[in-house]
Amino acid sequence: IAPAAAAVTPPQPPVTVQPPATPQPVQPEPVRMSAADPEPQVSVLEPPTTGGGDGGSRTALLASLAGVVLVAGIGGFLLLRGGGDSEAAGSTDQTTETTEATTASSSSTTEATTTTTEAATTTVAEAPVPNAALATTAILGAFDNEFSPVEVAVDQRTVTLEGRVFDSDVKAAAVTAAEEFPGVQDVVDNLILQTEDEQCSQAVQGNPNWACFTSVQWDGSQITATYIGSPDKPEGAPFSINSGLHMHVFGSNVPVEEAGSAGPYSTGGSNWKVWDTVSIFSGSLTEIDSPDEVPEKLCARIANQVHTLESLSSGNCWPVEDIS
């Protein structure tokens, strides 16, 4: 009798475990995680138990390898996400610093502009009130005032000009000097242009001997005057009633040619007062041949020893100011 055959377990087909595919880098949307979020769970697939010793070891090894790869992939994902947050935070900080710097620069510029404006305003407000003496000297020094007697009055920031000036050029120079003096705000121009017979022109001063009045006043009893003549000049000879040239003084009511004895330039026929005192004159209305009224102007011409006029253009006539 043949012995019974031992029971034999049919061989199991080998189990092949496919390792998980290597995860490809994916830029996931940023996800904010907090400490309350659960940690990801990693499950390791337990391979079925096999009867073969070598097959089981191989399977366990492959499963462990798959787990390591999976954990490494998850760790890389978390690392990449954390880096993105840091970069975003850094970018935000940098933007904030730039904004603050721009704001500070703008503020500094505004403050500088404000300071400049305030300084300019302060300079205008502190303009000094002009000194009367200095202003008068500066204005009278702006033109030849020898034959243009001008009076300057300074009241705070207002300058008033009075007098009779030789011509429009002198008038313009006086007004401009007053307007441009520091601190002056207003100029009152009361200047009057001289008429031709009032001017001590080059035609008058071209004579060897001459005399020009620059002010005349009537006080109720006497006419007084000031004048400039050739004796005031270095080359001029002094006037003398007794032995030389002198002045004939008369009212403007007397024709010039009648203010001297008959001669080359004069015809005689009226009265006049002889005079030789330097720079000033005084006399009565009768002496200047105007007994009935104050003449409009007082006139002067130069005569010689025999009282004939040397020239009809050797002097001027100046308005009489009534101060009586």
C-alpha positions in Angstrom: 0.0 0.0 0.0 1.5 3.3 -1.1 1.9 5.9 1.7 -0.5 8.9 1.6 0.9 12.0 0.0 1.6 15.0 2.3 -0.7 18.1 1.9 1.0 20.8 -0.2 0.0 24.5 -0.1 -0.2 25.8 -3.7 2.2 28.6 -4.3 0.8 32.2 -4.0 1.6 34.6 -6.8 4.0 37.2 -5.7 2.5 40.5 -4.6 4.0 43.5 -6.3 3.7 46.8 -4.5 4.0 49.8 -6.8 5.9 52.6 -5.1 3.9 55.8 -5.1 4.6 58.2 -7.9 7.1 60.9 -7.1 5.0 64.0 -6.4 5.5 66.8 -8.9 6.1 70.4 -7.4 2.8 72.2 -7.5 2.4 75.8 -6.5 -0.6 75.5 -4.2 -2.7 78.4 -3.2 -1.5 79.8 0.1 -3.3 78.2 2.9 -3.2 79.7 6.4 -2.8 77.1 9.1 -3.2 77.6 12.7 -2.1 75.6 15.7 -5.6 74.2 15.9 -5.4 72.5 12.6 -4.8 68.7 12.9 -1.5 67.3 11.7 -1.8 65.3 8.4 -2.2 61.6 9.1 0.1 59.2 7.2 -1.2 55.8 6.7 1.1 52.9 5.8 -0.5 50.2 3.8 0.1 46.9 5.5 1.0 44.3 2.8 -0.8 41.0 3.2 1.1 38.4 5.1 2.7 35.8 2.8 4.0 32.5 3.6 7.4 33.2 2.0 10.1 34.7 4.4 12.0 36.6 1.6 8.9 37.9 -0.1 7.6 39.4 3.2 10.9 41.2 4.0 11.0 42.7 0.5 7.5 43.9 0.8 8.0 45.5 4.2 11.1 47.3 2.9 9.2 48.7 -0.1 6.4 49.9 2.1 8.8 51.7 4.5 10.4 53.4 1.5 7.1 54.6 0.2 6.3 56.1 3.6 9.5 58.0 3.8 9.0 59.4 0.3 5.5 60.5 1.2 6.5 62.2 4.4 9.4 64.0 2.6 6.9 65.3 0.0 4.5 66.7 2.6 7.4 68.3 4.5 8.7 70.0 1.3 5.1 71.3 0.7 4.9 72.8 4.1 8.4 74.4 3.8 7.5 76.0 0.4 4.3 77.4 1.8 6.2 78.9 4.8 8.8 80.5 2.6 6.0 82.2 0.5 4.6 83.8 3.7 8.0 85.1 4.7 8.5 86.7 1.3 5.1 88.2 1.3 5.7 89.6 4.8 9.1 91.0 3.7 7.5 92.7 0.7 4.8 94.3 2.9 7.4 95.6 5.3 9.4 97.1 2.5 6.4 98.8 1.0 5.5 100.3 4.3 9.0 101.7 4.8 8.9 103.3 1.3 5.6 104.9 2.0 6.8 106.3 5.3 9.9 107.7 3.7 7.9 109.4 0.9 5.5 110.9 3.4 8.4 112.2 5.5 10.0 113.8 2.4 6.8 115.4 1.4 6.3 116.8 4.9 9.8 118.2 4.9 9.2 119.9 1.5 6.0 121.5 2.7 7.6 122.8 5.9 10.5 124.3 3.9 8.0 126.1 1.6 6.1 127.4 4.6 9.2 128.7 6.2 10.3 130.5 3.0 6.9 132.2 2.7 7.0 133.4 6.3 10.4 134.8 5.9 9.4 136.9 2.8 6.3 138.2 4.6 8.4 139.2 7.6 10.9 141.2 5.4 8.1 143.3 3.8 6.4 144.0 7.2 9.7 145.2 8.8 10.5 147.8 6.1 11.7 150.9 8.1 10.0 154.3 8.1 12.2 156.6 6.1 14.4 159.0 8.0 13.4 162.6 7.1 16.9 164.1 6.9 18.3 161.2 4.9 15.4 161.2 2.5 15.6 164.9 1.9 19.4 164.7 1.2 18.9 161.8 -1.2 16.1 163.5 -3.1 17.8 166.9 -3.5 21.0 165.2 -4.5 19.2 163.4 -7.5 19.2 166.6 -9.6 20.9 170.0 -10.0 18.8 172.1 -7.6 20.8 175.3 -7.7 18.1 177.0 -9.8 15.3 174.5 -8.9 14.4 175.3 -5.3 12.5 172.3 -4.0 11.2 171.7 -0.5 10.9 168.1 0.7 8.5 167.2 3.6 8.5 163.6 5.0 5.6 162.4 7.0 6.0 158.8 8.0 6.0 157.0 4.6 4.7 159.9 2.6 6.9 162.4 0.8 5.6 165.8 -0.4 7.5 167.8 -3.0 6.9 171.6 -3.3 8.7 174.2 -5.5 9.4 175.5 -9.0 11.7 173.3 -11.0 13.7 174.3 -14.1 12.1 171.8 -16.5 10.4 168.4 -16.8 13.7 166.4 -16.5 14.3 167.9 -13.1 10.8 167.2 -12.0 11.0 163.6 -13.1 14.3 163.1 -11.3 12.9 164.5 -8.1 9.8 162.4 -8.1 11.7 159.2 -9.0 14.2 159.8 -6.2 11.4 160.1 -3.7 9.5 157.0 -5.0 12.6 154.9 -4.8 13.8 155.9 -1.4 13.5 152.9 1.0 10.3 152.9 3.0 8.5 155.5 1.0 5.0 154.4 -0.1 3.4 157.6 -1.4 4.7 160.7 -3.2 2.7 164.0 -3.4 4.0 165.9 -6.4 3.3 169.6 -6.1 6.2 170.7 -8.3 5.6 173.5 -10.8 7.6 174.0 -14.0 9.3 177.4 -14.4 8.2 179.7 -17.2 10.9 180.9 -19.6 11.4 184.3 -17.9 11.9 182.5 -14.6 14.6 180.2 -15.8 18.2 181.0 -15.1 19.1 179.5 -18.5 22.4 179.1 -20.3 21.4 182.3 -22.2 21.4 184.2 -18.9 24.5 182.6 -17.5 26.3 183.1 -20.8 26.6 186.8 -20.0 29.8 188.0 -18.3 27.7 189.4 -15.5 24.2 188.1 -14.4 21.8 187.6 -11.5 18.9 185.2 -11.0 16.3 185.3 -8.2 15.4 182.0 -6.5 12.9 183.2 -4.0 10.9 186.4 -3.4 8.4 187.3 -0.5 6.2 190.2 0.4 5.6 190.6 4.1 3.2 193.6 3.9 5.8 196.3 4.0 9.0 195.1 2.3 9.9 192.8 -0.6 12.8 190.4 0.3 14.6 188.0 -2.0 17.5 185.7 -2.5 19.5 185.4 -5.7 22.5 183.7 -7.3 24.8 185.8 -9.5 28.1 185.9 -11.4 29.9 187.3 -8.3 29.1 183.9 -6.6 31.2 182.2 -9.2 35.0 181.9 -9.0 35.5 183.9 -12.2 32.8 186.6 -11.4 33.6 190.2 -10.5 31.9 191.7 -7.4 29.0 194.1 -7.9 29.6 197.8 -7.0 27.1 200.7 -7.1 29.8 203.4 -7.0 32.4 202.2 -9.3 31.3 199.3 -11.4 28.6 196.9 -12.5 25.5 196.5 -10.3 21.9 195.2 -10.4 18.8 197.1 -11.4 15.8 195.6 -9.5 12.2 196.3 -10.6 8.7 194.9 -10.8 7.4 192.8 -13.6 5.0 195.6 -14.4 8.0 197.5 -15.8 9.1 196.6 -19.4 12.7 195.3 -19.3 14.1 197.8 -21.8 12.8 200.7 -19.6 14.7 199.5 -16.6 17.9 201.4 -17.5 19.2 204.6 -18.9 19.2 205.0 -22.7 21.9 203.0 -24.3 22.5 200.1 -26.6 20.0 197.8 -24.8 17.8 200.1 -22.7 15.6 203.1 -23.4 14.8 204.5 -20.0 11.4 205.8 -18.9 10.8 203.8 -15.7 12.2 203.5 -12.2 14.4 200.8 -10.6 16.4 200.2 -7.5 20.2 199.8 -7.8 21.7 197.0 -5.7 25.1 195.3 -5.1 24.7 193.3 -1.8 25.6 189.7 -2.5 22.9 187.0 -2.4 20.0 189.0 -0.8 17.7 191.9 -1.7 15.2 194.1 0.2 13.2 197.2 -0.9 9.8 198.9 -0.9 7.2 198.8 -3.6 7.9 202.4 -4.6 11.6 201.7 -5.0 10.8 199.0 -7.6 8.4 201.3 -9.4 5.3 199.4 -8.3 3.8 201.8 -5.7 0.2 200.8 -6.0 0.3 197.0 -5.8 2.5 194.1 -5.2 3.9 193.0 -8.6 3.4 189.5 -9.8 7.2 189.0 -10.1 10.4 190.7 -9.1 13.1 191.1 -11.9 16.8 191.9 -12.1 19.2 193.0 -14.9 22.9 194.1 -14.8 23.8 197.7 -15.5 27.1 199.6 -15.8 28.4 202.8 -14.2 26.1 205.0 -16.3 23.1 202.8 -15.6 22.6 201.5 -19.0 21.7 197.8 -19.3 24.5 195.5 -20.4 22.1 193.0 -21.8 18.3 192.3 -21.8 19.0 188.7 -20.9 21.3 189.2 -17.9 18.8 188.2 -15.3 15.4 186.7 -14.6 12.0 187.4 -13.0 10.7 185.3 -10.0 7.1 185.1 -8.6 6.4 187.1 -5.4 5.0 185.0 -2.5 2.6 187.0 -0.3 3.3 186.0 3.3 1.7 189.1 4.9 
